[in-house]
């Protein structure tokens, strides 16, 4: 992949992991839209669509492996904010492999 943000043409993490977070994030500075969440415990929420066997976040727009975006990018929950692309043995490449996408090997910005 040559330059740019690989997340803009991937989206695999949004269609592979359960995105769960503390319920207070719907009332925080980032204000995750509560209507796009579902409760998973008394103190935890998940993004709708991610708490099922074939997860896909309700906020993911586009097709995995194509041109994708997050409908709530500025208001995304902490697991999405903290997610690491370019972690060679990490979660990003596990999600990419599950969708038949090649692994990311390095961060061209940091190299």
C-alpha positions as CSV (number, residue, x, y, z in Angstrom):
1,X,0.0,0.0,0.0
2,X,1.5,3.3,-0.9
3,X,1.0,6.2,1.6
4,X,-2.2,7.5,3.0
5,X,-4.3,6.1,5.8
6,X,-4.9,2.4,5.2
7,X,-8.0,2.6,7.4
8,X,-9.8,4.6,4.7
9,X,-9.8,1.5,2.4
10,X,-10.0,-1.2,5.0
11,X,-12.7,-1.2,7.7
12,X,-11.9,-4.8,8.7
13,X,-11.6,-3.9,12.5
14,X,-15.2,-2.4,12.3
15,X,-16.5,-5.7,11.0
16,X,-14.5,-8.1,13.2
17,X,-14.4,-7.0,16.8
18,X,-17.0,-6.2,19.4
19,X,-16.6,-2.5,20.3
20,X,-17.5,-2.3,24.0
21,X,-16.9,0.7,26.3
22,X,-18.0,2.4,29.5
23,X,-21.5,3.8,29.3
24,X,-20.3,7.2,30.3
25,X,-18.8,7.8,26.9
26,X,-22.3,8.6,25.6
27,X,-22.2,11.6,27.9
28,X,-18.6,12.6,27.5
29,X,-16.8,15.2,25.4
30,X,-16.8,12.8,22.5
31,X,-20.5,12.0,23.0
32,X,-20.9,8.6,21.3
33,X,-24.5,8.6,19.9
34,X,-26.5,6.5,22.4
35,X,-28.9,5.5,19.7
36,X,-26.1,3.6,18.0
37,X,-25.2,1.5,21.1
38,X,-26.7,-1.4,23.0
39,X,-26.2,-2.4,26.6
40,X,-24.0,-5.5,27.3
41,X,-23.8,-5.1,31.1
42,X,-24.9,-2.6,33.7
43,X,-21.9,-0.4,33.0
44,X,-20.8,-1.4,29.5
45,X,-22.3,-0.6,26.0
46,X,-21.3,-1.9,22.6
47,X,-21.7,-0.3,19.3
48,X,-24.8,-1.8,17.6
49,X,-23.9,-4.6,15.2
50,X,-20.6,-5.5,16.9
51,X,-22.1,-7.8,19.6
52,X,-23.0,-10.7,17.3
53,X,-21.3,-13.6,15.6
54,X,-20.8,-11.7,12.3
55,X,-20.0,-8.3,13.7
56,X,-20.3,-5.1,11.7
57,X,-20.5,-1.7,13.4
58,X,-23.6,0.3,12.5
59,X,-21.4,3.3,12.0
60,X,-19.2,1.7,9.3
61,X,-20.1,3.1,5.8
62,X,-18.9,1.4,2.7
63,X,-17.6,-2.1,2.0
64,X,-14.7,-3.7,3.9
65,X,-11.6,-3.6,1.8
66,X,-13.0,-0.8,-0.3
67,X,-13.6,2.9,0.4
68,X,-14.9,3.1,4.0
69,X,-15.6,5.7,6.6
70,X,-17.0,6.0,10.1
71,X,-20.3,7.9,10.3
72,X,-19.4,9.0,13.8
73,X,-15.7,9.5,13.5
74,X,-15.4,12.6,15.7
75,X,-17.7,10.9,18.2
76,X,-16.3,7.3,18.1
77,X,-15.8,5.4,21.4
78,X,-12.4,4.9,23.1
79,X,-11.7,1.4,21.7
80,X,-11.8,2.9,18.2
81,X,-9.7,5.9,19.2
82,X,-7.1,3.7,20.8
83,X,-7.0,1.0,18.0
84,X,-3.6,0.5,16.6
85,X,-3.1,-0.1,12.9
86,X,0.5,-1.1,11.9
87,X,0.9,-3.5,14.8
88,X,2.5,-6.4,12.8
89,X,1.2,-9.2,15.1
90,X,-1.7,-7.3,16.4
91,X,-5.5,-7.0,16.2
92,X,-5.4,-5.0,13.0
93,X,-3.8,-7.7,11.0
94,X,-6.0,-10.4,12.5
95,X,-9.1,-8.5,11.4
96,X,-7.5,-7.9,7.9
97,X,-6.7,-11.6,7.5
98,X,-10.3,-12.5,8.5
99,X,-11.5,-10.4,5.5
100,X,-8.8,-11.7,3.1
101,X,-6.8,-8.5,3.2
102,X,-3.0,-8.4,3.2
103,X,-1.2,-7.5,6.4
104,X,0.1,-4.0,7.1
105,X,3.8,-4.4,7.7
106,X,4.9,-0.9,8.8
107,X,3.8,2.6,9.3
108,X,5.3,4.7,6.4
109,X,4.8,7.9,8.5
110,X,6.9,6.5,11.4
111,X,9.6,5.0,9.1
